Amino acid sequence: MRDGIRIARLFGIDVLVDWSWAFIVLLMTWNVSAVFAHWHPDWGTFGAFALGLTASLLFFLSVLLHELAHALVAISQNMGVRSIRLFLFGGVSNIEREPPSAMAELLMAAVGPAVSLGIGINLMILNWLLLPTIDPAAPFETISRLGPLQTVLLWLGPINVMVGVFNLIPGFPLDGGRILRAALWAAWGDLERATYWAASIGRGVGWGFVVLGIALFFGAHLPFFGGGPVSGLWLAFIGWFLATAAQRSYEAQRIQEALEGVTVSQLMRRDVPSVPPSTSASALVDQWFLRSGDHAYPVVDGDRFVGLVCPGDVRKIPPPEWPTTPVSSIMTPADRLATVAPNEDASSALRKLANLEVEQLPVVWNDALCGMLEHRNVARWLELRIGPPRGWRPSHAQ
Ligand SMILES: [Zn+2]
């Protein structure tokens, strides 16, 4: 699955983890264990590692709380939220609709960093109250006397503050960029122009990070960012990710606007050649697949849409059995297929195409096939409206 593995369902929202997330948990555990081992030489490698892992998992729990805050505000503002995904750079909420107003966007964006800063500052205050006075001449001596819980909290507080501050960088699609977009949107009353500027600043910030990262890689030393080739590569990588995400969010926004008010029936293909369920696989190959360039054919029994058949279904049986195998026994039945309704919003249908990574979706109304919503038709329509597509194309046929 492209979106990741589901680990929980909270408030009706799927919590997914990506493979890249496992990598970052390991990297972080390794890093934090090294710090803890340095603070507490007496704990041994295993002790430092166990505590490092606990600290990383608590860190990702705080990231999840940050995302959950975005998601719950989004739901309260009538923007549906399907899932929260944890991946290499933290978390992202899969919000189904654009915010209805600048105020809704401001609230939704601000609540995430507020949660991270809240957790971080509270932990730091707690530490300050609990911690023995640190002797400035020998700070490690004080730290080495701390128990496991306090050691973890000592690390967890500042890192949550860093997450909050990082997310406030005013480059779209970071939270700070969304806050900036909300402000520009409120000031200009023009969402597209606001998105354009917030995303342009996001790209600028991203490329700025890339340049700083390269400078660090080649030996420069900067306040706050530190130095060294590893930090440099990491910073450049984050910058590249931010710049790409800004560009992609801007394009997604333009597509969303172009599709505003358009329904599936306006974009679907109507003259779809269908296959009766009793057709043999060999007839399907000779008279359908070899006669046209379509990816898949709907199977229709009288008026009823019963399934979809594609080349992969034919490959499941050996060629000698083709003449005696009916299409109905190899097709994907209708109840296992995602479909769209003719009056559905084109933008939500396009999101289904992209999320399911399919080339087409049957358009079905009252069990009858009305047409097919095909990726290439939507792409052509968008090309006529806003120019050639980039980066949002699904990759597999259904
Ligand atoms: Zn956030």
Boltz pocket constraint, residues with backbone or C-beta under 6 A from the ligand:
constraints:
  - pocket:
      binder: B
      contacts: [[A, 66], [A, 67], [A, 70], [A, 91], [A, 109], [A, 112], [A, 113], [A, 167], [A, 175]]
      max_distance: 6.0
